[in-house]
């Protein structure tokens, strides 16, 4: 099966699972989390794992930028860390556009009396509605952690068991704190994982060695 067929297969599965979640899973899960889990602050802290990725990416970029400007060798490890940052930025950009396109309301009311399932019994998609009140779908936190984890998953498969831990923690936190519907999380995970996977394929196909390392090899040949 070629790559396009693989991606389309997962895309189809994602669409079906999101629809199933919307019809039968999202509402009961949100009410259960609100009534039994959301009061535990532990759940609300887990999604911070995703938020911590952004300052880390900035530090990675500054490190690589310094090496490039000093004409120092960029290792393969640094190249993949750069790719993690690129994956995060691309996935976040896609996510923001999809939030506007789908315009889904939230499980809970967070700010400015946003309409929600729990507070107003408002549930559904409102296409092309801008603003935070209509930004539940897809999940940005899941999108972010999966965008980074996917790069590492395919670049360093030996440590896949480790990558599952932060992804699972973020998902558990989002559901437990009633931050997102299950369907939001599924969609966010697919977008992030797709972005990371495609970028790794692109990188390994056209940049089998770090760019700076290739330049060094060319100089030696001369």
C-alpha positions as CSV (number, residue, x, y, z in Angstrom):
1,X,0.0,0.0,0.0
2,X,1.5,3.4,-1.0
3,X,1.7,6.3,1.3
4,X,-1.3,8.1,-0.1
5,X,-3.5,5.1,0.4
6,X,-2.3,4.7,4.0
7,X,-3.0,8.3,4.7
8,X,-6.5,8.2,3.1
9,X,-7.3,5.0,5.1
10,X,-6.5,6.8,8.4
11,X,-8.3,9.9,7.2
12,X,-11.4,7.8,6.5
13,X,-11.1,6.1,9.9
14,X,-10.8,9.5,11.6
15,X,-13.9,10.8,9.9
16,X,-15.9,7.8,10.9
17,X,-14.7,7.8,14.5
18,X,-15.4,11.6,14.8
19,X,-18.9,11.1,13.6
20,X,-19.5,8.2,15.9
21,X,-18.1,10.2,18.8
22,X,-20.3,13.2,17.9
23,X,-23.5,11.1,17.8
24,X,-22.9,8.7,20.8
25,X,-19.8,9.4,22.8
26,X,-19.0,13.2,23.2
27,X,-22.0,14.2,25.2
28,X,-22.1,11.4,27.8
29,X,-18.3,11.7,28.2
30,X,-18.5,15.4,28.8
31,X,-21.3,15.1,31.3
32,X,-19.4,12.3,33.1
33,X,-16.2,14.3,33.2
34,X,-18.1,17.4,34.5
35,X,-19.8,15.4,37.3
36,X,-17.1,13.1,38.4
37,X,-13.6,14.2,37.2
38,X,-13.3,17.9,36.5
39,X,-13.0,18.8,40.2
40,X,-9.7,17.0,40.4
41,X,-7.1,19.7,39.4
42,X,-4.6,17.0,38.4
43,X,-6.4,16.5,35.1
44,X,-6.2,20.2,34.2
45,X,-2.4,20.2,34.6
46,X,-1.7,17.4,32.2
47,X,-2.4,19.4,29.0
48,X,0.3,21.8,30.1
49,X,2.7,19.2,28.6
50,X,1.6,20.4,25.2
51,X,2.0,24.1,26.1
52,X,5.6,23.5,27.3
53,X,6.6,22.4,23.7
54,X,6.5,26.0,22.4
55,X,9.2,27.5,24.5
56,X,11.3,24.3,24.0
57,X,11.0,24.7,20.2
58,X,12.2,28.3,20.5
59,X,15.3,27.2,22.4
60,X,15.9,24.5,19.9
61,X,15.7,27.0,17.1
62,X,18.1,29.4,18.8
63,X,20.6,26.6,19.4
64,X,20.5,25.5,15.7
65,X,20.5,29.1,14.5
66,X,23.7,29.7,16.5
67,X,25.4,26.7,15.0
68,X,24.4,27.7,11.5
69,X,25.6,31.3,12.0
70,X,28.9,30.0,13.4
71,X,29.3,27.5,10.5
72,X,29.3,24.6,12.9
73,X,28.1,21.1,12.1
74,X,24.4,20.4,12.7
75,X,24.0,16.8,13.9
76,X,21.2,14.5,12.7
77,X,19.7,14.7,16.2
78,X,19.5,18.5,16.0
79,X,18.0,18.2,12.5
80,X,15.2,16.0,13.8
81,X,14.6,18.4,16.7
82,X,14.3,21.2,14.2
83,X,11.8,19.0,12.3
84,X,9.8,18.6,15.5
85,X,9.6,22.4,15.7
86,X,8.6,22.7,12.1
87,X,6.0,20.0,12.5
88,X,4.5,21.8,15.5
89,X,4.3,25.1,13.6
90,X,2.7,23.6,10.5
91,X,0.2,21.5,12.5
92,X,-0.7,24.6,14.6
93,X,-1.4,26.6,11.5
94,X,-3.6,23.9,10.0
95,X,-5.4,23.5,13.3
96,X,-6.2,27.2,13.5
97,X,-7.8,27.2,10.0
98,X,-9.9,24.1,10.8
99,X,-11.2,25.7,14.1
100,X,-12.6,28.5,12.0
101,X,-14.0,26.2,9.3
102,X,-15.8,23.9,11.8
103,X,-16.7,26.4,14.5
104,X,-17.5,23.9,17.2
105,X,-18.7,25.0,20.7
106,X,-17.0,23.7,23.9
107,X,-18.1,21.2,26.5
108,X,-17.8,23.8,29.3
109,X,-18.0,27.6,29.6
110,X,-14.6,29.0,30.1
111,X,-14.4,32.7,29.2
112,X,-16.8,35.6,28.3
113,X,-19.8,33.3,28.8
114,X,-19.0,31.2,25.7
115,X,-21.9,28.9,24.8
116,X,-21.3,25.3,25.9
117,X,-22.9,21.9,26.4
118,X,-22.8,22.0,30.2
119,X,-23.8,25.6,30.7
120,X,-26.2,26.3,27.8
121,X,-27.0,22.8,26.4
122,X,-25.4,24.1,23.1
123,X,-23.9,21.3,21.1
124,X,-22.8,21.3,17.5
125,X,-20.7,22.8,14.7
126,X,-21.2,26.3,13.4
127,X,-19.1,26.5,10.2
128,X,-17.0,29.7,9.6
129,X,-17.6,31.2,13.0
130,X,-14.5,32.9,14.4
131,X,-13.5,33.5,18.0
132,X,-12.6,31.4,21.0
133,X,-16.3,30.5,21.6
134,X,-16.2,28.3,18.5
135,X,-12.8,26.8,18.7
136,X,-13.2,23.4,20.3
137,X,-12.6,21.3,17.1
138,X,-9.9,20.1,16.6
139,X,-8.0,19.9,19.9
140,X,-4.9,22.1,19.8
141,X,-3.2,20.3,22.7
142,X,-3.6,16.9,21.1
143,X,-2.5,18.3,17.8
144,X,0.7,19.8,19.3
145,X,1.8,16.8,21.2
146,X,1.1,14.4,18.3
147,X,2.9,16.7,15.8
148,X,6.1,16.3,17.9
149,X,5.6,12.7,18.9
150,X,5.0,11.6,15.3
151,X,8.4,13.0,14.2
152,X,10.2,11.2,17.0
153,X,8.1,8.0,16.5
154,X,9.3,7.6,12.9
155,X,12.8,9.1,13.4
156,X,13.7,7.1,16.5
157,X,11.3,4.0,16.6
158,X,13.4,2.4,19.3
159,X,11.8,4.7,21.9
160,X,8.2,4.5,20.8
161,X,7.0,3.3,24.2
162,X,8.3,6.6,25.7
163,X,6.4,8.8,23.2
164,X,3.1,7.2,24.1
165,X,3.4,8.5,27.7
166,X,3.1,12.3,27.1
167,X,0.5,11.7,24.4
168,X,-1.7,9.6,26.7
169,X,-1.2,12.0,29.6
170,X,-2.4,15.0,27.5
171,X,-5.5,13.1,26.2
172,X,-6.4,11.9,29.7
173,X,-6.1,15.4,31.0
174,X,-8.2,16.9,28.3
175,X,-11.0,14.4,28.9
176,X,-10.8,14.4,32.7
177,X,-10.8,18.2,32.9
178,X,-13.7,18.3,30.3
179,X,-11.6,20.6,28.2
180,X,-12.5,18.9,24.9
181,X,-14.9,16.4,23.4
182,X,-13.5,13.0,22.4
183,X,-14.1,13.8,18.7
184,X,-11.9,17.0,19.1
185,X,-9.1,14.9,20.4
186,X,-9.3,12.3,17.6
187,X,-9.2,15.0,15.0
188,X,-6.4,16.8,16.6
189,X,-4.3,13.7,17.0
190,X,-4.8,12.8,13.3
191,X,-3.7,16.3,12.1
192,X,-0.6,16.3,14.3
193,X,0.4,12.8,13.5
194,X,-0.1,13.3,9.8
195,X,2.0,16.5,9.8
196,X,4.9,14.8,11.6
197,X,4.8,11.7,9.5
198,X,4.7,13.6,6.2
199,X,7.6,15.9,7.2
200,X,9.7,12.9,8.3
201,X,9.1,11.3,4.9
202,X,10.0,14.5,3.2
203,X,13.1,15.0,5.3
204,X,14.4,11.4,4.9
205,X,13.8,11.4,1.2
206,X,15.5,14.7,0.3
207,X,17.8,15.3,3.3
208,X,19.1,11.9,4.2
209,X,22.0,13.7,6.1
210,X,21.8,17.1,7.8
211,X,22.2,19.9,5.3
212,X,25.4,21.3,7.0
213,X,26.9,17.8,7.1
214,X,26.3,17.5,3.3
215,X,28.0,20.8,2.7
216,X,31.0,19.6,4.7
217,X,31.2,16.4,2.6
218,X,31.2,18.5,-0.6
219,X,34.1,20.6,0.6
220,X,36.1,17.5,1.4
221,X,35.6,16.1,-2.1
222,X,36.9,19.4,-3.6
